[in-house]
């Protein structure tokens, strides 16, 4: 879930930069490259860890050495403990199920579209028109192409439109536009909850039409005549994976055809496009890209508030080995995070004195998982009441050994913080 969050933030950032930088010129080939980068790079950047590089630069050390501790999901004790404690995971699981259901539905839709095109390729007769091999449709449909195949209903197209249509569709075929379409389709499926993924998909398809329209103009066809033909080709189109001649954004296409070509010097902005997006995304990934596996087990995002004893760690390191706040491989409770929460909920008891005195509150406990997995150095960072504090510490100290954390292939000590809420109904 953390990885998907990072990917979706990346898509939003790239879309915003694309609209800001690229939509006012006629550099359609450069736009195509930028759009592909915008679709692919957000999936790659979360795996790039630049902390080791930053640590080799003295000025950057302060950015990578804050004393953080991972905060585990809150434990709630009281008459509502089990219900409240589980609610987070039930909600998280249902969100996961909803996301997977959406992905499966869209994949099924993609498979149906691909199968429909496959049936057309096999069943439709092929004919050579103006030197181009065309699959001849017998049903009302606008012209379209998919990879190397061009589909058209010759009976539904006027004689003076055929050459323009074939030039347009051959541009799609020769420039391999179907690859872009499939890539955008897969990204929109993976990130279907993100409206910006669909907007990027729209921009990809629109730019491909700009490229094909330019090819028609370069071939010497009259601009006005071609535009009128576009307006006249008002057919329903049901093959979503194809590049279709009658793409819906006619107004934008006509504006671009009439627009004066941009000055070549404007390409410099494309050279600078990726740099700010790359820098912002990598900066955002520094603190959390290593915690994806831990987050998947917990079904919770790892939060990193500054530890209250942030300046004690360097002093402690003279007597003991360094305590990591975030390690490449975080320690794991035997059985995973759900088992840990169940262990704590089953063993935590509301102190009788606190119940009699109507005392409740949120106790924050911190501990260190040693190299052998033993939890040690328990302390109450935020006390509420002696009885509540003691109960939280008692159960924390009863935890079994964890699987220790790893950093650069070495076993390390890692610090955790656990909030325990005592609530009376």
Backbone torsions as a table, in degrees:
resi	resn	phi	psi	omega
1	UNK	NA	-36.5	177.2
2	UNK	-65.7	-42.1	178.6
3	UNK	-60.7	-45.8	179.2
4	UNK	-62.9	-36.2	177.2
5	UNK	-62.5	-45.0	179.5
6	UNK	-63.1	-42.0	179.6
7	UNK	-61.8	-45.7	-176.9
8	UNK	-68.2	-36.4	174.7
9	UNK	-62.9	-40.2	177.7
10	UNK	-61.7	-42.1	178.4
11	UNK	-62.6	-40.9	178.1
12	UNK	-62.2	-44.6	-178.7
13	UNK	-63.7	-45.3	-179.1
14	UNK	-67.0	-38.4	177.7
15	UNK	-62.6	-44.0	-179.6
16	UNK	-61.9	-43.1	179.3
17	UNK	-66.8	-38.1	179.0
18	UNK	-62.0	-47.2	-179.9
19	UNK	-64.8	-33.6	-178.3
20	UNK	-74.3	-37.9	-169.7
21	UNK	-101.6	-36.3	-161.0
22	UNK	-109.5	-7.2	-168.8
23	UNK	-94.9	4.8	-178.2
24	UNK	-109.9	6.6	-177.7
25	UNK	-121.7	-174.5	-179.5
26	UNK	-117.6	26.5	178.4
27	UNK	-86.4	70.2	-171.5
28	UNK	-67.7	-33.8	177.8
29	UNK	-67.3	-41.8	177.4
30	UNK	-65.6	-39.1	176.8
31	UNK	-59.6	-41.0	-179.6
32	UNK	-60.2	-42.6	178.3
33	UNK	-63.0	-45.2	-179.1
34	UNK	-62.7	-39.8	179.7
35	UNK	-65.7	-39.3	176.9
36	UNK	-64.3	-43.5	176.1
37	UNK	-59.0	-42.2	-178.5
38	UNK	-65.0	-28.5	179.3
39	UNK	-83.2	-33.4	-172.2
40	UNK	-93.5	-44.3	-171.2
41	UNK	-60.6	-39.2	178.5
42	UNK	-59.0	-24.8	178.1
43	UNK	-81.0	-18.8	-176.7
44	UNK	-96.6	-40.0	-172.9
45	UNK	-57.5	-35.8	179.2
46	UNK	-60.5	-18.9	179.5
47	UNK	-89.1	-5.5	-178.6
48	UNK	-89.8	118.6	178.7
49	UNK	-110.1	113.2	-177.6
50	UNK	-102.7	8.9	-177.2
51	UNK	-63.8	-40.0	-179.8
52	UNK	-62.9	-39.1	177.3
53	UNK	-66.4	-41.3	179.8
54	UNK	-63.7	-38.0	-178.7
55	UNK	-66.1	-21.7	178.1
56	UNK	-79.8	-7.3	177.1
57	UNK	-106.8	118.5	-173.8
58	UNK	-54.8	-39.4	-176.5
59	UNK	-70.6	-18.3	-177.1
60	UNK	-96.0	-6.6	-174.0
61	UNK	-59.2	-39.8	-177.6
62	UNK	-62.8	-27.4	-179.7
63	UNK	-73.1	-23.3	-172.6
64	UNK	-112.6	4.4	-175.9
65	UNK	-124.5	29.4	171.6
66	UNK	-66.8	149.4	-179.4
67	UNK	-88.7	90.1	-179.3
68	UNK	-103.6	156.8	170.1
69	UNK	-133.2	142.7	-178.7
70	UNK	-73.2	133.3	-179.1
71	UNK	-99.6	119.4	179.6
72	UNK	-79.9	161.1	178.7
73	UNK	-55.9	145.9	-176.7
74	UNK	-68.8	138.3	175.9
75	UNK	-101.5	132.0	-178.9
76	UNK	-112.6	128.1	-178.6
77	UNK	-117.3	136.8	179.8
78	UNK	144.2	-167.7	-177.2
79	UNK	-66.5	-20.1	-179.9
80	UNK	-105.8	14.5	-169.4
81	UNK	-60.8	-52.2	-175.1
82	UNK	-65.4	-43.8	-177.4
83	UNK	-63.5	-47.4	-177.0
84	UNK	-70.6	-39.4	-177.6
85	UNK	-64.7	-34.4	-177.9
86	UNK	-84.6	-19.5	-172.6
87	UNK	-60.1	-37.4	-179.3
88	UNK	-59.6	-45.2	-177.2
89	UNK	-73.3	-35.3	177.2
90	UNK	-62.0	-45.5	179.3
91	UNK	-63.1	-44.1	-179.5
92	UNK	-62.4	-41.7	-180.0
93	UNK	-66.2	-39.9	180.0
94	UNK	-66.7	-35.4	174.8
95	UNK	-63.3	-42.0	177.3
96	UNK	-61.8	-43.1	179.0
97	UNK	-64.6	-40.7	179.0
98	UNK	-62.7	-43.7	179.0
99	UNK	-61.4	-47.6	-179.3
100	UNK	-64.3	-37.3	178.2
101	UNK	-62.4	-43.0	177.8
102	UNK	-62.2	-42.3	178.5
103	UNK	-61.4	-44.7	-178.8
104	UNK	-64.7	-40.9	178.6
105	UNK	-62.6	-44.4	-178.6
106	UNK	-70.5	-34.2	175.3
107	UNK	-65.9	-39.0	176.8
108	UNK	-63.0	-41.6	177.4
109	UNK	-61.7	-41.7	178.4
110	UNK	-62.7	-42.7	179.9
111	UNK	-63.5	-39.7	179.1
112	UNK	-64.7	-42.8	179.1
113	UNK	-63.3	-42.8	179.7
114	UNK	-64.6	-40.5	179.5
115	UNK	-65.9	-38.3	178.2
116	UNK	-61.4	-42.7	178.1
117	UNK	-66.9	-39.1	178.4
118	UNK	-60.8	-42.1	178.6
119	UNK	-63.3	-39.8	177.7
120	UNK	-63.2	-42.7	-178.9
121	UNK	-60.5	-40.0	-177.6
122	UNK	-76.6	-41.8	-169.1
123	UNK	-89.5	-32.5	-173.5
124	UNK	-75.2	135.6	177.8
125	UNK	-68.2	150.4	-178.9
126	UNK	-107.4	140.3	-177.7
127	UNK	-140.9	146.2	177.9
128	UNK	-93.1	121.5	179.3
129	UNK	-124.5	119.3	-178.4
130	UNK	53.8	37.4	178.3
131	UNK	81.4	6.3	-178.0
132	UNK	-118.1	132.6	177.7
133	UNK	-77.0	124.7	-174.2
134	UNK	-128.3	135.8	171.1
135	UNK	-82.4	118.6	-172.7
136	UNK	-88.1	117.2	178.5
137	UNK	-84.0	148.6	177.0
138	UNK	-111.5	4.2	178.8
139	UNK	-116.3	155.7	178.9
140	UNK	-61.9	120.3	178.9
141	UNK	-165.6	148.1	175.3
142	UNK	-73.5	159.0	176.6
143	UNK	-63.9	146.6	176.8
144	UNK	-158.4	169.6	179.8
145	UNK	-138.3	156.7	176.5
146	UNK	-147.9	113.1	-172.3
147	UNK	52.4	-117.4	-174.3
148	UNK	-94.7	1.7	-176.7
149	UNK	-100.0	135.8	175.3
150	UNK	-114.2	131.3	-177.6
151	UNK	-116.6	135.8	-179.2
152	UNK	-159.9	148.0	173.1
153	UNK	-100.4	97.7	-174.8
154	UNK	-57.3	-31.3	-177.9
155	UNK	-71.2	-19.6	-176.9
156	UNK	-97.8	3.5	-176.4
157	UNK	-119.2	135.8	177.8
158	UNK	-71.6	154.2	-175.8
159	UNK	-59.1	-41.1	-177.3
160	UNK	-77.3	-3.8	178.3
161	UNK	-97.9	-18.1	-171.5
162	UNK	-61.4	-46.0	-177.7
163	UNK	-62.4	-41.1	178.4
164	UNK	-63.0	-44.4	-178.9
165	UNK	-62.8	-46.4	-178.9
166	UNK	-65.1	-38.2	176.8
167	UNK	-62.7	-42.9	179.2
168	UNK	-62.1	-50.0	-176.9
169	UNK	-70.1	-33.4	176.7
170	UNK	-66.0	-30.2	174.6
171	UNK	-62.9	-43.5	176.2
172	UNK	-59.9	-43.6	-176.5
173	UNK	-67.7	-51.3	-174.7
174	UNK	-68.3	-31.1	179.8
175	UNK	-92.1	7.4	174.5
176	UNK	55.6	46.7	-177.9
177	UNK	-68.4	-22.9	-180.0
178	UNK	-64.2	-26.3	176.5
179	UNK	-63.3	-45.0	178.5
180	UNK	-62.1	-42.0	-178.5
181	UNK	-62.0	-45.6	-179.9
182	UNK	-65.8	-40.2	178.4
183	UNK	-61.0	-48.0	179.2
184	UNK	-62.5	-36.2	179.2
185	UNK	-64.7	-44.0	-179.7
186	UNK	-65.7	-39.1	178.5
187	UNK	-65.0	-42.6	179.3
188	UNK	-66.1	-28.2	175.9
189	UNK	-72.4	-47.5	-179.4
190	UNK	-62.9	-33.6	-176.2
191	UNK	-118.6	43.4	-171.1
192	UNK	-64.9	-21.8	178.2
193	UNK	-75.9	-15.1	-175.8
194	UNK	-96.1	111.9	-179.4
195	UNK	-61.8	-23.9	-178.9
196	UNK	-72.1	-23.9	174.3
197	UNK	-66.2	-39.1	178.4
198	UNK	-71.7	-34.7	177.5
199	UNK	-67.1	-39.1	176.0
200	UNK	-63.7	-40.7	177.0
201	UNK	-59.5	-42.1	178.1
202	UNK	-62.2	-42.6	-179.9
203	UNK	-65.3	-37.1	178.0
204	UNK	-60.6	-49.5	-176.2
205	UNK	-68.6	-37.0	178.8
206	UNK	-65.1	-42.5	-179.5
207	UNK	-66.2	-33.9	176.5
208	UNK	-63.5	-36.8	176.3
209	UNK	-67.8	-37.2	175.2
210	UNK	-58.4	-43.7	-179.7
211	UNK	-63.1	-44.3	-179.5
212	UNK	-68.6	-38.1	176.9
213	UNK	-62.4	-40.7	179.3
214	UNK	-62.1	-37.6	179.7
215	UNK	-62.0	-38.7	177.8
216	UNK	-64.1	-42.3	179.1
217	UNK	-64.7	-41.6	-179.6
218	UNK	-67.4	-24.1	179.5
219	UNK	-77.3	-5.5	174.3
220	UNK	97.2	7.7	178.8
221	UNK	-74.1	150.1	-179.3
222	UNK	-68.7	128.5	-175.6
223	UNK	-61.4	-49.5	-177.3
224	UNK	-62.1	-43.9	179.4
225	UNK	-61.1	-43.3	179.5
226	UNK	-62.5	-40.9	-179.5
227	UNK	-65.5	-40.2	176.8
228	UNK	-64.2	-37.6	177.3
229	UNK	-64.6	-37.5	176.7
230	UNK	-60.1	-44.7	-179.5
231	UNK	-64.9	-29.6	-177.9
232	UNK	-81.3	-18.4	-178.1
233	UNK	-87.9	69.8	-175.8
234	UNK	-100.0	70.8	178.9
235	UNK	-107.4	149.1	172.0
236	UNK	-70.7	142.7	-178.2
237	UNK	-125.8	124.0	-173.3
238	UNK	-116.3	6.5	-178.5
239	UNK	-106.1	90.6	-168.7
240	UNK	-63.9	-25.2	-176.8
241	UNK	-83.9	-9.2	-172.8
242	UNK	-88.5	163.4	169.4
243	UNK	-92.4	110.2	-173.7
244	UNK	-106.7	144.2	-175.2
245	UNK	-63.2	-35.7	-175.7
246	UNK	-98.0	51.7	178.6
247	UNK	-63.7	145.2	-164.0
248	UNK	-69.7	-23.8	-172.3
249	UNK	-86.9	60.5	-174.8
250	UNK	-65.5	-37.2	-178.1
251	UNK	-60.1	-46.4	179.7
252	UNK	-65.3	-36.9	179.4
253	UNK	-65.9	-41.9	-179.6
254	UNK	-66.4	-39.6	177.2
255	UNK	-60.3	-44.2	-179.0
256	UNK	-66.8	-36.3	178.8
257	UNK	-65.3	-31.4	-179.4
258	UNK	-89.4	-5.6	-175.7
259	UNK	-81.2	141.9	177.6
260	UNK	-69.1	141.1	-178.9
261	UNK	-61.1	137.3	-178.7
262	UNK	-71.3	151.9	178.1
263	UNK	-64.4	136.0	-177.2
264	UNK	-58.7	-26.8	-179.7
265	UNK	-63.5	-20.4	180.0
266	UNK	-67.5	-10.7	179.6
267	UNK	-64.0	-19.6	-177.0
268	UNK	-59.9	-31.5	-179.3
269	UNK	-66.2	-27.9	177.4
270	UNK	-71.1	-33.5	177.0
271	UNK	-64.9	-29.0	-178.3
272	UNK	-94.8	-5.4	-173.4
273	UNK	-60.5	-50.0	-171.3
274	UNK	-71.5	-28.1	-172.7
275	UNK	-59.0	-52.9	-179.6
276	UNK	-65.3	-37.1	179.1
277	UNK	-65.7	-44.0	179.5
278	UNK	-61.6	-46.7	-178.1
279	UNK	-62.2	-44.4	-178.3
280	UNK	-66.4	-41.4	-178.9
281	UNK	-69.0	-42.3	178.9
282	UNK	-64.1	-41.3	178.1
283	UNK	-60.1	-39.6	179.0
284	UNK	-70.8	-22.9	-177.7
285	UNK	-89.8	-13.0	-173.2
286	UNK	-56.0	-46.2	-171.8
287	UNK	-85.0	-14.1	-172.7
288	UNK	-130.4	-5.5	-174.9
289	UNK	-67.7	-22.2	-178.5
290	UNK	-86.4	-5.8	-172.4
291	UNK	-103.0	13.9	-173.4
292	UNK	-63.6	-44.4	-177.6
293	UNK	-65.4	-38.7	177.4
294	UNK	-63.9	-39.5	-177.0
295	UNK	-68.1	-37.0	-179.8
296	UNK	-63.1	-38.7	178.9
297	UNK	-68.5	-40.3	-175.2
298	UNK	-80.7	-19.5	-171.6
299	UNK	54.6	28.1	180.0
300	UNK	-137.1	147.3	174.8
301	UNK	-75.9	134.2	177.5
302	UNK	-74.4	123.9	-179.8
303	UNK	-98.7	149.0	-176.4
304	UNK	-130.5	73.2	175.7
305	UNK	-77.2	152.7	-179.9
306	UNK	-66.4	130.5	-179.7
307	UNK	-68.2	141.4	-179.9
308	UNK	-59.9	-30.7	179.2
309	UNK	-101.1	47.2	-173.5
310	UNK	-58.7	-31.8	-174.4
311	UNK	-97.0	5.0	179.2
312	UNK	-86.4	-22.8	-173.8
313	UNK	-59.4	-48.5	-179.9
314	UNK	-58.4	-37.8	-179.4
315	UNK	-69.1	-41.0	179.9
316	UNK	-63.6	-30.8	-174.0
317	UNK	-66.3	-16.7	177.5
318	UNK	-72.1	-30.7	-179.4
319	UNK	-97.5	-34.6	-178.8
320	UNK	-127.1	166.1	178.8
321	UNK	-70.1	159.3	-175.5
322	UNK	-58.8	140.4	174.7
323	UNK	-102.1	121.6	179.6
324	UNK	-87.2	139.9	175.8
325	UNK	-91.6	-33.8	173.9
326	UNK	-136.8	120.3	179.9
327	UNK	-110.2	161.7	178.9
328	UNK	-58.0	-42.4	175.3
329	UNK	-123.0	107.8	-175.6
330	UNK	-71.8	151.5	175.6
331	UNK	-59.2	152.3	-179.3
332	UNK	-128.7	134.6	173.7
333	UNK	-71.8	141.9	-179.9
334	UNK	-56.4	118.1	-178.8
335	UNK	97.1	-11.0	176.7
336	UNK	101.6	179.6	-173.2
337	UNK	-67.2	-37.3	178.9
338	UNK	-62.1	-40.0	179.1
339	UNK	-65.4	-38.6	177.2
340	UNK	-60.9	-48.1	-179.9
341	UNK	-61.5	-39.5	178.9
342	UNK	-66.4	-40.6	178.4
343	UNK	-59.7	-46.8	-178.2
344	UNK	-67.0	-42.7	-179.3
345	UNK	-66.9	-36.1	179.8
346	UNK	-71.4	-27.9	-173.3
347	UNK	-101.1	-23.9	179.0
348	UNK	-73.2	129.9	178.6
349	UNK	-122.2	141.5	179.5
350	UNK	-74.9	118.7	-179.7
351	UNK	-57.7	136.7	-176.2
352	UNK	-62.6	-42.5	-179.2
353	UNK	-60.7	-40.2	179.9
354	UNK	-66.0	-37.4	178.5
355	UNK	-66.7	-41.4	-179.9
356	UNK	-64.0	-38.9	-177.5
357	UNK	-88.8	5.4	178.5
358	UNK	57.6	42.7	-179.3
359	UNK	-97.5	130.2	175.4
360	UNK	-146.3	163.9	-179.3
361	UNK	163.3	-175.5	-174.3
362	UNK	-115.6	110.7	178.9
363	UNK	-93.7	132.6	178.3
364	UNK	-112.1	119.8	-177.9
365	UNK	-112.7	141.5	177.4
366	UNK	-123.4	144.6	177.3
367	UNK	-149.8	168.9	-179.3
368	UNK	-120.2	132.5	172.4
369	UNK	-90.6	114.9	-175.7
370	UNK	-74.5	177.6	-178.0
371	UNK	-63.8	-28.7	178.3
372	UNK	-91.5	5.5	177.7
373	UNK	92.3	-2.6	-178.5
374	UNK	-75.9	128.5	174.5
375	UNK	-74.5	128.8	-178.1
376	UNK	-139.8	-177.9	174.4
377	UNK	52.0	49.7	179.1
378	UNK	-73.1	137.0	175.8
379	UNK	-153.1	149.3	177.3
380	UNK	-92.6	113.6	179.6
381	UNK	-79.2	-33.5	-179.2
382	UNK	-134.0	95.4	-179.6
383	UNK	-76.3	154.6	177.5
384	UNK	-123.4	-51.7	-177.6
385	UNK	-154.6	142.4	-177.6
386	UNK	-53.7	-41.2	-179.3
387	UNK	-68.2	-43.8	179.2
388	UNK	-67.0	-41.1	178.7
389	UNK	-60.6	-45.1	-177.1
390	UNK	-65.2	-39.0	179.5
391	UNK	-65.6	-42.3	178.1
392	UNK	-62.5	-44.0	178.8
393	UNK	-65.0	-40.2	-178.3
394	UNK	-57.5	-47.7	-176.4
395	UNK	-72.5	-37.8	178.4
396	UNK	-60.8	-41.1	-178.8
397	UNK	-70.0	-17.3	179.3
398	UNK	-85.5	-1.8	-179.0
399	UNK	-63.5	143.2	174.7
400	UNK	-74.2	178.1	178.4
401	UNK	-65.5	143.8	175.8
402	UNK	-94.8	166.8	165.6
403	UNK	-78.1	120.6	-171.9
404	UNK	-67.2	161.9	178.8
405	UNK	-82.0	161.0	-178.7
406	UNK	-129.3	141.5	174.6
407	UNK	-139.4	118.0	-178.8
408	UNK	53.7	40.5	176.9
409	UNK	81.3	0.8	-178.8
410	UNK	-112.5	142.8	175.5
411	UNK	-70.9	134.4	-176.8
412	UNK	-134.8	163.8	174.6
413	UNK	-86.8	137.1	-176.6
414	UNK	-133.4	138.9	-178.0
415	UNK	-99.0	140.4	177.2
416	UNK	-127.7	154.5	173.8
417	UNK	-126.2	133.0	-178.4
418	UNK	-125.8	120.3	173.4
419	UNK	-87.1	130.6	178.3
420	UNK	-121.3	115.9	-178.9
421	UNK	-100.1	123.5	174.8
422	UNK	-99.5	117.7	-176.3
423	UNK	-129.7	136.5	175.4
424	UNK	-100.7	138.8	179.5
425	UNK	-70.5	NA	NA
